[in-house]
Amino acid sequence: MLDLLIGMKVIEIAGFMAAPTAGRILGEWGADVIKVEPPQGDSTRGVGISRHILNGDQAGFDCFNACKKYVALDTRKPEGMEILKKMLKDADVFISHLKIKDAIKLGLDYETLKEKYPKLICASTSGYGLGGAWSTRGGFDGVSYAARCGYVKDCPVEGDTPMVPYFGFGDIPTGTYLAMAILAAYIRQQRTGQGEKINVALMHAGMWSANVPIVSSLYGDQYPTDPNTVHPLAKPYLCKDGKWIGLMGLDWQKTWPVFVKAVGLPEEYITNWVAYEDALAHAQEITPILKDMFLKEDRQYWVDKLIDTPMPFDICQDFKDLQGDQQAWDAGFFQGIDYPSGMHVGIVKAPAVFKEAGTAEFNSAGPVGESTRDVLKGLGYSDADVDRMREERLILEGDQWDPQIYNMERFMKRQK
């Protein structure tokens, strides 16, 4: 762990991916983050890629829940809620993804908690914010972020079908923005002793991430994009081996001469289309020339031609290619974790590398309830108290948790 946030205490009672991502970042950077789950565990331990927890792996869960302590507590029971509120007494930050009405019902809304814990920062995510007709609705990133904010419709090329966003497409940036807001409020809290109410909506986060096309579309930029009419040096091209290479030579007058010479095109092309305006006006003439050229050789041939030039370019990879991308490992972007199945998986670190604050190294997330006893004893409960709570199933400890509860085949048999 890094030592940046040592001393910050965070209580998280949040499922899915957006809000927990904020906790993951704070924990990786040194905060003491306690994730409170129901006794059966967070539902995301058993969905999507996390379903591989049945063989002991939980790489999907680690993506947004590593770097925390794990407490299993039934907050539906009065004593469970009492314990949660005791945990908040010394906390700096409370992260949740509760709907407004649910937070109020549970007494976990900012206005209620502020009376008892005036320094507490209450940070939450929502689908559509705290005002307006849609504010009472829940949200998922596939709709509130990706669909509502234009990605689904406008990211594919013109004439293509709408995009199906991947798992976490909008949750990860939303959680990252929430972490950013928490840190700003924390600096103020340390200066003034005052808490704060923070909400980051999936829709707002999606708009922020797309703020350029949201504005530029008013000035004539067309979405979805017709790849034949955009800047010829600002798009991907297919190579002979079926692989793609991406170009981003936006500074046409500087990069076009470099590109032409590097790839061996006729030098008269440099004077044929000199200015940026020429590139746009003649895109439908230039683009076919480049398409035909790239199809004549494999991608590595073109990489070798461009690698020693200032021309901005890169290879277009599949997600699965990143695990074997040596640049990602050499730059310290991955934390390698060995899972029980024998898989060695790179879990992406929070996107910042610090020089003086230590190394951001961490292990896989622990089982449900791994830290329950230690946290409760830290609140003043005795081992006998914890044993009683365990017997009453108010809490759960790590040795009690059975990941097979997520085995759908077994679940269906039980239902019958």
C-alpha positions as a LaTeX table, in Angstrom:
\begin{tabular}{lrrr}
\hline
Residue & $x$ (\AA) & $y$ (\AA) & $z$ (\AA) \\
\hline
Met1 & 0.00 & 0.00 & 0.00 \\
Leu2 & 1.02 & 3.61 & $-0.47$ \\
Asp3 & 1.35 & 5.85 & 2.58 \\
Leu4 & $-0.52$ & 8.83 & 1.11 \\
Leu5 & $-3.74$ & 8.48 & 3.10 \\
Ile6 & $-2.58$ & 6.80 & 6.30 \\
Gly7 & $-4.89$ & 8.02 & 9.06 \\
Met8 & $-7.99$ & 8.28 & 6.87 \\
Lys9 & $-10.74$ & 5.90 & 8.01 \\
Val10 & $-13.44$ & 4.91 & 5.55 \\
Ile11 & $-16.59$ & 2.85 & 6.10 \\
Glu12 & $-18.14$ & 1.49 & 2.93 \\
Ile13 & $-21.58$ & $-0.07$ & 2.62 \\
Ala14 & $-21.93$ & $-0.24$ & $-1.13$ \\
Gly15 & $-22.50$ & $-2.89$ & $-3.75$ \\
Phe16 & $-22.00$ & $-3.17$ & $-7.49$ \\
Met17 & $-18.97$ & $-1.31$ & $-8.83$ \\
Ala18 & $-19.18$ & 2.49 & $-8.88$ \\
Ala19 & $-19.05$ & 3.43 & $-5.18$ \\
Pro20 & $-16.75$ & 0.50 & $-4.25$ \\
Thr21 & $-14.25$ & 1.71 & $-6.86$ \\
Ala22 & $-13.79$ & 4.88 & $-4.79$ \\
Gly23 & $-13.06$ & 2.75 & $-1.73$ \\
Arg24 & $-10.62$ & 0.63 & $-3.72$ \\
Ile25 & $-8.63$ & 3.72 & $-4.79$ \\
Leu26 & $-8.54$ & 5.19 & $-1.28$ \\
Gly27 & $-7.49$ & 1.84 & 0.17 \\
Glu28 & $-4.71$ & 1.38 & $-2.37$ \\
Trp29 & $-3.42$ & 4.81 & $-1.46$ \\
Gly30 & $-3.23$ & 4.00 & 2.24 \\
Ala31 & $-6.64$ & 4.69 & 3.79 \\
Asp32 & $-8.12$ & 2.19 & 6.24 \\
Val33 & $-11.21$ & 1.09 & 4.28 \\
Ile34 & $-13.70$ & $-1.25$ & 5.94 \\
Lys35 & $-16.22$ & $-2.79$ & 3.57 \\
Val36 & $-19.42$ & $-3.87$ & 5.34 \\
Glu37 & $-21.21$ & $-6.68$ & 3.51 \\
Pro38 & $-24.33$ & $-8.68$ & 4.35 \\
Pro39 & $-23.59$ & $-12.14$ & 5.80 \\
Gln40 & $-24.04$ & $-13.80$ & 2.40 \\
Gly41 & $-21.51$ & $-11.40$ & 0.91 \\
Asp42 & $-21.69$ & $-8.62$ & $-1.64$ \\
Ser43 & $-23.71$ & $-9.78$ & $-4.64$ \\
Thr44 & $-20.88$ & $-8.85$ & $-7.00$ \\
Arg45 & $-18.77$ & $-11.64$ & $-5.52$ \\
Gly46 & $-20.84$ & $-14.05$ & $-7.59$ \\
Val47 & $-21.76$ & $-12.33$ & $-10.85$ \\
Gly48 & $-20.01$ & $-11.70$ & $-14.14$ \\
Ile49 & $-16.33$ & $-12.67$ & $-14.08$ \\
Ser50 & $-16.54$ & $-12.98$ & $-10.28$ \\
Arg51 & $-18.47$ & $-16.22$ & $-10.69$ \\
His52 & $-15.06$ & $-17.91$ & $-10.92$ \\
Ile53 & $-14.94$ & $-17.51$ & $-7.15$ \\
Leu54 & $-16.26$ & $-21.09$ & $-7.16$ \\
Asn55 & $-12.73$ & $-22.25$ & $-7.93$ \\
Gly56 & $-11.25$ & $-19.80$ & $-5.43$ \\
Asp57 & $-10.51$ & $-16.99$ & $-7.87$ \\
Gln58 & $-12.15$ & $-13.60$ & $-7.41$ \\
Ala59 & $-10.29$ & $-11.46$ & $-9.90$ \\
Gly60 & $-13.45$ & $-9.61$ & $-10.92$ \\
Phe61 & $-14.23$ & $-8.67$ & $-7.32$ \\
Asp62 & $-10.64$ & $-7.56$ & $-6.80$ \\
Cys63 & $-10.94$ & $-5.01$ & $-9.62$ \\
Phe64 & $-13.04$ & $-2.77$ & $-7.39$ \\
Asn65 & $-12.76$ & $-4.27$ & $-3.89$ \\
Ala66 & $-9.10$ & $-5.05$ & $-3.24$ \\
Cys67 & $-7.24$ & $-3.06$ & $-0.55$ \\
Lys68 & $-10.02$ & $-3.23$ & 2.06 \\
Lys69 & $-10.99$ & $-5.01$ & 5.27 \\
Tyr70 & $-14.12$ & $-7.14$ & 5.04 \\
Val71 & $-16.81$ & $-7.17$ & 7.73 \\
Ala72 & $-20.01$ & $-9.22$ & 7.40 \\
Leu73 & $-22.90$ & $-7.70$ & 9.35 \\
Asp74 & $-26.68$ & $-8.04$ & 9.16 \\
Thr75 & $-27.71$ & $-4.38$ & 9.28 \\
Arg76 & $-31.37$ & $-5.36$ & 8.88 \\
Lys77 & $-31.33$ & $-6.22$ & 12.57 \\
Pro78 & $-31.32$ & $-3.36$ & 15.12 \\
Glu79 & $-28.10$ & $-4.53$ & 16.76 \\
Gly80 & $-26.43$ & $-4.77$ & 13.37 \\
Met81 & $-27.39$ & $-1.20$ & 12.52 \\
Glu82 & $-26.18$ & $-0.11$ & 15.96 \\
Ile83 & $-22.78$ & $-1.67$ & 15.25 \\
Leu84 & $-22.58$ & 0.07 & 11.87 \\
Lys85 & $-23.26$ & 3.44 & 13.48 \\
Lys86 & $-20.59$ & 2.76 & 16.11 \\
Met87 & $-18.19$ & 2.21 & 13.23 \\
Leu88 & $-19.12$ & 5.62 & 11.84 \\
Lys89 & $-18.23$ & 7.36 & 15.10 \\
Asp90 & $-14.51$ & 7.51 & 14.34 \\
Ala91 & $-14.79$ & 7.44 & 10.56 \\
Asp92 & $-13.76$ & 10.26 & 8.25 \\
Val93 & $-15.73$ & 9.01 & 5.25 \\
Phe94 & $-18.90$ & 6.98 & 4.72 \\
Ile95 & $-19.35$ & 5.56 & 1.20 \\
Ser96 & $-22.70$ & 4.17 & 0.06 \\
His97 & $-24.87$ & 3.71 & $-3.00$ \\
Leu98 & $-28.21$ & 3.92 & $-1.19$ \\
Lys99 & $-31.18$ & 5.56 & $-2.85$ \\
Ile100 & $-32.30$ & 8.75 & $-1.11$ \\
Lys101 & $-35.46$ & 7.24 & 0.36 \\
Asp102 & $-33.60$ & 4.14 & 1.59 \\
Ala103 & $-30.87$ & 6.20 & 3.24 \\
Ile104 & $-33.49$ & 8.30 & 5.05 \\
Lys105 & $-35.42$ & 5.20 & 6.15 \\
Leu106 & $-32.26$ & 3.67 & 7.63 \\
Gly107 & $-31.10$ & 6.90 & 9.24 \\
Leu108 & $-27.99$ & 6.85 & 7.03 \\
Asp109 & $-28.70$ & 10.06 & 5.14 \\
Tyr110 & $-26.31$ & 12.98 & 5.51 \\
Glu111 & $-28.77$ & 15.23 & 7.34 \\
Thr112 & $-29.36$ & 12.60 & 10.04 \\
Leu113 & $-25.73$ & 11.52 & 10.40 \\
Lys114 & $-24.51$ & 15.12 & 10.49 \\
Glu115 & $-26.26$ & 15.67 & 13.81 \\
Lys116 & $-24.25$ & 12.90 & 15.44 \\
Tyr117 & $-21.06$ & 12.95 & 13.37 \\
Pro118 & $-20.51$ & 16.54 & 12.18 \\
Lys119 & $-17.11$ & 15.84 & 10.60 \\
Leu120 & $-18.31$ & 12.84 & 8.57 \\
Ile121 & $-18.04$ & 12.99 & 4.78 \\
Cys122 & $-21.02$ & 11.12 & 3.31 \\
Ala123 & $-20.19$ & 10.12 & $-0.26$ \\
Ser124 & $-22.61$ & 8.30 & $-2.51$ \\
Thr125 & $-23.33$ & 7.42 & $-6.10$ \\
Ser126 & $-26.67$ & 7.59 & $-7.86$ \\
Gly127 & $-28.11$ & 7.09 & $-11.29$ \\
Tyr128 & $-29.40$ & 10.58 & $-12.01$ \\
Gly129 & $-28.42$ & 12.93 & $-9.19$ \\
Leu130 & $-30.40$ & 14.36 & $-6.28$ \\
Gly131 & $-32.80$ & 16.60 & $-8.19$ \\
Gly132 & $-35.20$ & 16.25 & $-11.09$ \\
Ala133 & $-37.84$ & 13.72 & $-12.05$ \\
Trp134 & $-35.36$ & 10.87 & $-12.52$ \\
Ser135 & $-33.58$ & 11.33 & $-9.18$ \\
Thr136 & $-35.68$ & 8.70 & $-7.40$ \\
Arg137 & $-34.75$ & 6.01 & $-9.90$ \\
Gly138 & $-31.82$ & 3.70 & $-9.45$ \\
Gly139 & $-29.22$ & 3.55 & $-12.15$ \\
Phe140 & $-26.83$ & 1.20 & $-13.89$ \\
Asp141 & $-23.89$ & 2.34 & $-15.93$ \\
Gly142 & $-25.08$ & 0.56 & $-19.05$ \\
Val143 & $-28.08$ & 2.87 & $-19.20$ \\
Ser144 & $-27.53$ & 5.92 & $-16.96$ \\
Tyr145 & $-23.97$ & 6.48 & $-18.17$ \\
Ala146 & $-23.55$ & 4.71 & $-21.50$ \\
Ala147 & $-27.00$ & 4.97 & $-23.07$ \\
Arg148 & $-28.20$ & 8.29 & $-21.68$ \\
Cys149 & $-24.94$ & 10.12 & $-22.40$ \\
Gly150 & $-24.46$ & 9.13 & $-26.03$ \\
Tyr151 & $-21.87$ & 6.35 & $-25.94$ \\
Val152 & $-24.17$ & 3.52 & $-26.99$ \\
Lys153 & $-25.50$ & 5.41 & $-30.00$ \\
Asp154 & $-22.60$ & 7.64 & $-31.05$ \\
Cys155 & $-19.40$ & 5.67 & $-30.36$ \\
Pro156 & $-19.89$ & 3.10 & $-33.15$ \\
Val157 & $-19.16$ & 4.23 & $-36.69$ \\
Glu158 & $-22.01$ & 5.50 & $-38.83$ \\
Gly159 & $-24.31$ & 2.70 & $-39.93$ \\
Asp160 & $-23.16$ & 0.26 & $-37.25$ \\
Thr161 & $-25.41$ & $-1.14$ & $-34.53$ \\
Pro162 & $-25.43$ & 0.53 & $-31.09$ \\
Met163 & $-22.60$ & $-0.43$ & $-28.77$ \\
Val164 & $-23.14$ & $-2.92$ & $-25.95$ \\
Pro165 & $-21.07$ & $-1.48$ & $-23.07$ \\
Tyr166 & $-18.82$ & $-3.83$ & $-21.15$ \\
Phe167 & $-19.27$ & $-4.61$ & $-17.45$ \\
Gly168 & $-18.16$ & $-1.54$ & $-15.48$ \\
Phe169 & $-17.94$ & 0.77 & $-18.50$ \\
Gly170 & $-19.29$ & 3.74 & $-16.55$ \\
Asp171 & $-18.91$ & 2.47 & $-12.98$ \\
Ile172 & $-15.13$ & 2.68 & $-12.90$ \\
Pro173 & $-14.90$ & 6.33 & $-14.05$ \\
Thr174 & $-17.84$ & 7.26 & $-11.79$ \\
Gly175 & $-16.11$ & 5.71 & $-8.79$ \\
Thr176 & $-12.87$ & 7.43 & $-9.73$ \\
Tyr177 & $-14.63$ & 10.80 & $-9.81$ \\
Leu178 & $-16.16$ & 9.99 & $-6.42$ \\
Ala179 & $-12.70$ & 9.30 & $-4.99$ \\
Met180 & $-11.52$ & 12.64 & $-6.37$ \\
Ala181 & $-14.43$ & 14.43 & $-4.69$ \\
Ile182 & $-13.83$ & 12.63 & $-1.39$ \\
Leu183 & $-10.20$ & 13.73 & $-1.35$ \\
Ala184 & $-11.20$ & 17.35 & $-1.96$ \\
Ala185 & $-13.73$ & 17.18 & 0.89 \\
Tyr186 & $-11.18$ & 15.44 & 3.12 \\
Ile187 & $-8.69$ & 18.28 & 2.69 \\
Arg188 & $-11.42$ & 20.71 & 3.73 \\
Gln189 & $-12.44$ & 18.47 & 6.62 \\
Gln190 & $-8.89$ & 18.47 & 7.96 \\
Arg191 & $-8.84$ & 22.25 & 7.78 \\
Thr192 & $-12.31$ & 23.03 & 9.17 \\
Gly193 & $-13.51$ & 19.91 & 10.97 \\
Gln194 & $-16.66$ & 20.01 & 8.87 \\
Gly195 & $-18.23$ & 17.11 & 7.01 \\
Glu196 & $-19.74$ & 17.12 & 3.54 \\
Lys197 & $-22.45$ & 15.53 & 1.44 \\
Ile198 & $-21.17$ & 14.27 & $-1.92$ \\
Asn199 & $-23.10$ & 12.61 & $-4.69$ \\
Val200 & $-21.69$ & 11.57 & $-8.04$ \\
Ala201 & $-24.35$ & 10.50 & $-10.52$ \\
Leu202 & $-23.65$ & 8.00 & $-13.28$ \\
Met203 & $-25.33$ & 10.37 & $-15.72$ \\
His204 & $-23.23$ & 13.34 & $-14.59$ \\
Ala205 & $-20.05$ & 11.28 & $-14.79$ \\
Gly206 & $-20.98$ & 10.14 & $-18.29$ \\
Met207 & $-21.57$ & 13.72 & $-19.35$ \\
Trp208 & $-18.23$ & 14.84 & $-17.91$ \\
Ser209 & $-16.39$ & 12.07 & $-19.75$ \\
Ala210 & $-18.15$ & 13.09 & $-22.98$ \\
Asn211 & $-18.14$ & 16.84 & $-22.46$ \\
Val212 & $-16.20$ & 17.50 & $-25.69$ \\
Pro213 & $-18.65$ & 15.82 & $-28.10$ \\
Ile214 & $-21.61$ & 17.12 & $-26.09$ \\
Val215 & $-20.42$ & 20.64 & $-26.93$ \\
Ser216 & $-18.77$ & 20.06 & $-30.32$ \\
Ser217 & $-21.93$ & 18.45 & $-31.72$ \\
Leu218 & $-23.51$ & 21.91 & $-31.54$ \\
Tyr219 & $-20.80$ & 23.23 & $-33.86$ \\
Gly220 & $-21.15$ & 20.71 & $-36.65$ \\
Asp221 & $-19.25$ & 17.65 & $-35.48$ \\
Gln222 & $-21.22$ & 14.60 & $-36.59$ \\
Tyr223 & $-21.84$ & 11.56 & $-34.41$ \\
Pro224 & $-21.79$ & 8.68 & $-35.14$ \\
Thr225 & $-18.68$ & 9.33 & $-37.20$ \\
Asp226 & $-18.28$ & 8.46 & $-40.86$ \\
Pro227 & $-14.70$ & 7.09 & $-40.91$ \\
Asn228 & $-14.27$ & 8.15 & $-44.54$ \\
Thr229 & $-14.76$ & 11.84 & $-43.83$ \\
Val230 & $-12.76$ & 12.38 & $-40.62$ \\
His231 & $-9.12$ & 13.47 & $-40.43$ \\
Pro232 & $-7.13$ & 10.85 & $-42.44$ \\
Leu233 & $-4.39$ & 10.62 & $-39.79$ \\
Ala234 & $-6.80$ & 10.33 & $-36.86$ \\
Lys235 & $-8.35$ & 6.87 & $-37.14$ \\
Pro236 & $-7.48$ & 3.17 & $-37.28$ \\
Tyr237 & $-6.46$ & 1.25 & $-40.39$ \\
Leu238 & $-6.62$ & $-2.48$ & $-41.13$ \\
Cys239 & $-3.36$ & $-4.20$ & $-42.01$ \\
Lys240 & $-2.61$ & $-7.26$ & $-44.15$ \\
Asp241 & $-2.62$ & $-9.69$ & $-41.20$ \\
Gly242 & $-6.06$ & $-8.59$ & $-40.03$ \\
Lys243 & $-4.68$ & $-6.46$ & $-37.20$ \\
Trp244 & $-5.34$ & $-2.76$ & $-36.81$ \\
Ile245 & $-3.09$ & 0.24 & $-36.25$ \\
Gly246 & $-4.35$ & 3.54 & $-34.86$ \\
Leu247 & $-3.08$ & 6.95 & $-35.99$ \\
Met248 & $-3.49$ & 10.30 & $-34.24$ \\
Gly249 & $-1.53$ & 12.83 & $-36.29$ \\
Leu250 & $-3.81$ & 15.77 & $-35.59$ \\
Asp251 & $-1.14$ & 18.39 & $-36.28$ \\
Trp252 & $-1.36$ & 17.78 & $-40.04$ \\
Gln253 & 1.25 & 20.26 & $-41.24$ \\
Lys254 & 3.80 & 18.75 & $-38.86$ \\
Thr255 & 2.94 & 15.05 & $-38.99$ \\
Trp256 & 1.86 & 14.56 & $-42.62$ \\
Pro257 & 5.37 & 15.13 & $-44.10$ \\
Val258 & 6.89 & 12.88 & $-41.42$ \\
Phe259 & 4.31 & 10.17 & $-42.09$ \\
Val260 & 4.66 & 10.29 & $-45.89$ \\
Lys261 & 8.44 & 9.90 & $-45.73$ \\
Ala262 & 8.34 & 7.19 & $-43.04$ \\
Val263 & 5.93 & 4.89 & $-44.88$ \\
Gly264 & 7.32 & 5.54 & $-48.36$ \\
Leu265 & 4.44 & 7.36 & $-50.01$ \\
Pro266 & 5.20 & 9.65 & $-52.99$ \\
Glu267 & 6.63 & 12.91 & $-51.67$ \\
Glu268 & 4.37 & 14.96 & $-53.94$ \\
Tyr269 & 1.58 & 14.02 & $-51.53$ \\
Ile270 & 3.18 & 16.44 & $-49.06$ \\
Thr271 & 2.61 & 19.40 & $-51.36$ \\
Asn272 & $-0.73$ & 18.11 & $-52.67$ \\
Trp273 & $-2.31$ & 18.46 & $-49.25$ \\
Val274 & $-0.37$ & 20.96 & $-47.18$ \\
Ala275 & $-2.80$ & 22.43 & $-44.68$ \\
Tyr276 & $-5.15$ & 20.96 & $-42.08$ \\
Glu277 & $-8.06$ & 22.28 & $-44.14$ \\
Asp278 & $-6.76$ & 20.30 & $-47.13$ \\
Ala279 & $-6.78$ & 17.11 & $-45.06$ \\
Leu280 & $-10.43$ & 17.58 & $-44.10$ \\
Ala281 & $-11.56$ & 18.74 & $-47.54$ \\
His282 & $-9.85$ & 15.81 & $-49.28$ \\
Ala283 & $-10.36$ & 13.13 & $-46.61$ \\
Gln284 & $-12.41$ & 10.98 & $-48.98$ \\
Glu285 & $-9.52$ & 11.07 & $-51.45$ \\
Ile286 & $-6.67$ & 10.54 & $-48.97$ \\
Thr287 & $-8.30$ & 7.84 & $-46.83$ \\
Pro288 & $-8.58$ & 5.21 & $-49.61$ \\
Ile289 & $-4.89$ & 5.73 & $-50.43$ \\
Leu290 & $-3.95$ & 4.98 & $-46.82$ \\
Lys291 & $-6.36$ & 2.05 & $-46.60$ \\
Asp292 & $-4.80$ & 0.41 & $-49.64$ \\
Met293 & $-1.30$ & 1.09 & $-48.37$ \\
Phe294 & $-1.80$ & $-0.46$ & $-44.92$ \\
Leu295 & $-3.39$ & $-3.57$ & $-46.43$ \\
Lys296 & $-0.17$ & $-4.35$ & $-48.30$ \\
Glu297 & 1.86 & $-5.25$ & $-45.19$ \\
Asp298 & 1.40 & $-6.77$ & $-41.73$ \\
Arg299 & 0.97 & $-4.44$ & $-38.78$ \\
Gln300 & 4.45 & $-5.00$ & $-37.37$ \\
Tyr301 & 5.92 & $-3.75$ & $-40.64$ \\
Trp302 & 4.15 & $-0.41$ & $-40.17$ \\
Val303 & 5.06 & $-0.26$ & $-36.48$ \\
Asp304 & 8.71 & $-0.63$ & $-37.43$ \\
Lys305 & 8.34 & 2.17 & $-39.98$ \\
Leu306 & 6.79 & 4.60 & $-37.49$ \\
Ile307 & 8.36 & 3.71 & $-34.14$ \\
Asp308 & 11.34 & 6.05 & $-34.49$ \\
Thr309 & 9.31 & 9.01 & $-35.77$ \\
Pro310 & 7.33 & 11.61 & $-33.79$ \\
Met311 & 4.13 & 10.43 & $-35.53$ \\
Pro312 & 1.56 & 9.53 & $-32.82$ \\
Phe313 & 0.32 & 5.97 & $-33.36$ \\
Asp314 & $-0.34$ & 2.74 & $-31.51$ \\
Ile315 & $-1.49$ & $-0.81$ & $-32.05$ \\
Cys316 & $-5.20$ & $-1.52$ & $-31.60$ \\
Gln317 & $-5.43$ & $-4.31$ & $-29.05$ \\
Asp318 & $-8.18$ & $-6.52$ & $-27.69$ \\
Phe319 & $-8.82$ & $-6.32$ & $-23.95$ \\
Lys320 & $-7.30$ & $-9.78$ & $-23.54$ \\
Asp321 & $-4.04$ & $-8.56$ & $-25.08$ \\
Leu322 & $-3.35$ & $-6.20$ & $-22.19$ \\
Gln323 & $-2.43$ & $-9.02$ & $-19.78$ \\
Gly324 & 0.54 & $-9.77$ & $-22.02$ \\
Asp325 & 1.46 & $-6.16$ & $-22.76$ \\
Gln326 & 5.01 & $-5.79$ & $-21.45$ \\
Gln327 & 4.74 & $-2.00$ & $-21.36$ \\
Ala328 & 1.89 & $-2.26$ & $-18.85$ \\
Trp329 & 3.96 & $-4.49$ & $-16.58$ \\
Asp330 & 7.21 & $-2.54$ & $-16.94$ \\
Ala331 & 5.47 & 0.75 & $-16.13$ \\
Gly332 & 3.88 & $-0.71$ & $-12.99$ \\
Phe333 & 0.28 & $-0.48$ & $-14.13$ \\
Phe334 & $-0.55$ & $-4.05$ & $-13.03$ \\
Gln335 & $-0.45$ & $-5.83$ & $-9.69$ \\
Gly336 & 0.14 & $-9.52$ & $-10.36$ \\
Ile337 & $-1.90$ & $-11.91$ & $-8.21$ \\
Asp338 & $-1.68$ & $-15.71$ & $-8.13$ \\
Tyr339 & $-5.14$ & $-17.24$ & $-7.72$ \\
Pro340 & $-6.05$ & $-20.69$ & $-6.34$ \\
Ser341 & $-6.88$ & $-21.98$ & $-9.82$ \\
Gly342 & $-3.28$ & $-21.40$ & $-10.87$ \\
Met343 & $-4.10$ & $-18.31$ & $-12.90$ \\
His344 & $-1.67$ & $-15.40$ & $-12.64$ \\
Val345 & $-3.74$ & $-12.28$ & $-13.26$ \\
Gly346 & $-2.78$ & $-8.65$ & $-13.58$ \\
Ile347 & $-5.18$ & $-6.44$ & $-11.61$ \\
Val348 & $-4.93$ & $-2.83$ & $-12.75$ \\
Lys349 & $-3.68$ & $-0.40$ & $-10.12$ \\
Ala350 & $-5.30$ & 2.99 & $-9.57$ \\
Pro351 & $-4.06$ & 5.21 & $-12.44$ \\
Ala352 & $-1.26$ & 7.16 & $-10.79$ \\
Val353 & 2.35 & 6.26 & $-10.06$ \\
Phe354 & 3.99 & 7.98 & $-7.09$ \\
Lys355 & 7.73 & 8.29 & $-6.51$ \\
Glu356 & 8.04 & 9.04 & $-2.77$ \\
Ala357 & 4.93 & 7.44 & $-1.25$ \\
Gly358 & 5.92 & 3.79 & $-1.43$ \\
Thr359 & 4.72 & 0.99 & $-3.66$ \\
Ala360 & 1.09 & 0.25 & $-4.46$ \\
Glu361 & 1.20 & $-3.49$ & $-3.82$ \\
Phe362 & $-1.76$ & $-5.49$ & $-2.58$ \\
Asn363 & $-3.23$ & $-8.97$ & $-2.32$ \\
Ser364 & $-6.52$ & $-10.46$ & $-3.43$ \\
Ala365 & $-9.62$ & $-9.44$ & $-1.47$ \\
Gly366 & $-10.27$ & $-11.57$ & 1.58 \\
Pro367 & $-13.33$ & $-13.75$ & 2.15 \\
Val368 & $-16.60$ & $-12.36$ & 3.45 \\
Gly369 & $-16.18$ & $-11.49$ & 7.12 \\
Glu370 & $-12.40$ & $-11.90$ & 7.16 \\
Ser371 & $-11.91$ & $-8.92$ & 9.52 \\
Thr372 & $-15.24$ & $-9.03$ & 11.39 \\
Arg373 & $-13.83$ & $-10.11$ & 14.74 \\
Asp374 & $-10.88$ & $-7.72$ & 14.71 \\
Val375 & $-13.06$ & $-4.74$ & 13.79 \\
Leu376 & $-15.68$ & $-5.54$ & 16.42 \\
Lys377 & $-13.04$ & $-5.96$ & 19.11 \\
Gly378 & $-11.66$ & $-2.59$ & 18.07 \\
Leu379 & $-15.11$ & $-1.17$ & 18.85 \\
Gly380 & $-14.94$ & $-2.60$ & 22.38 \\
Tyr381 & $-16.78$ & $-5.90$ & 21.94 \\
Ser382 & $-15.32$ & $-8.97$ & 23.65 \\
Asp383 & $-14.64$ & $-12.35$ & 22.09 \\
Ala384 & $-17.69$ & $-13.62$ & 23.98 \\
Asp385 & $-19.80$ & $-10.87$ & 22.39 \\
Val386 & $-18.52$ & $-11.79$ & 18.95 \\
Asp387 & $-19.16$ & $-15.49$ & 19.59 \\
Arg388 & $-22.76$ & $-14.68$ & 20.55 \\
Met389 & $-23.27$ & $-12.55$ & 17.44 \\
Arg390 & $-21.81$ & $-15.34$ & 15.35 \\
Glu391 & $-24.16$ & $-17.87$ & 16.91 \\
Glu392 & $-27.13$ & $-15.57$ & 16.29 \\
Arg393 & $-25.97$ & $-15.04$ & 12.69 \\
Leu394 & $-25.82$ & $-11.30$ & 13.24 \\
Ile395 & $-22.30$ & $-11.47$ & 11.85 \\
Leu396 & $-20.27$ & $-13.85$ & 9.77 \\
Glu397 & $-16.56$ & $-14.60$ & 9.94 \\
Gly398 & $-14.27$ & $-15.65$ & 7.15 \\
Asp399 & $-14.12$ & $-19.32$ & 8.16 \\
Gln400 & $-17.93$ & $-19.56$ & 7.91 \\
Trp401 & $-18.32$ & $-18.26$ & 4.40 \\
Asp402 & $-19.14$ & $-20.74$ & 1.67 \\
Pro403 & $-18.58$ & $-19.36$ & $-1.84$ \\
Gln404 & $-20.73$ & $-22.21$ & $-3.14$ \\
Ile405 & $-23.77$ & $-20.09$ & $-2.28$ \\
Tyr406 & $-23.15$ & $-18.58$ & $-5.71$ \\
Asn407 & $-23.34$ & $-22.00$ & $-7.39$ \\
Met408 & $-26.52$ & $-21.51$ & $-9.40$ \\
Glu409 & $-26.94$ & $-25.24$ & $-10.09$ \\
Arg410 & $-26.97$ & $-25.98$ & $-6.37$ \\
Phe411 & $-29.23$ & $-22.99$ & $-5.72$ \\
Met412 & $-31.81$ & $-24.23$ & $-8.22$ \\
Lys413 & $-31.80$ & $-27.69$ & $-6.68$ \\
Arg414 & $-32.47$ & $-26.14$ & $-3.27$ \\
Gln415 & $-35.35$ & $-24.14$ & $-4.70$ \\
Lys416 & $-36.96$ & $-27.35$ & $-5.93$ \\
\hline
\end{tabular}
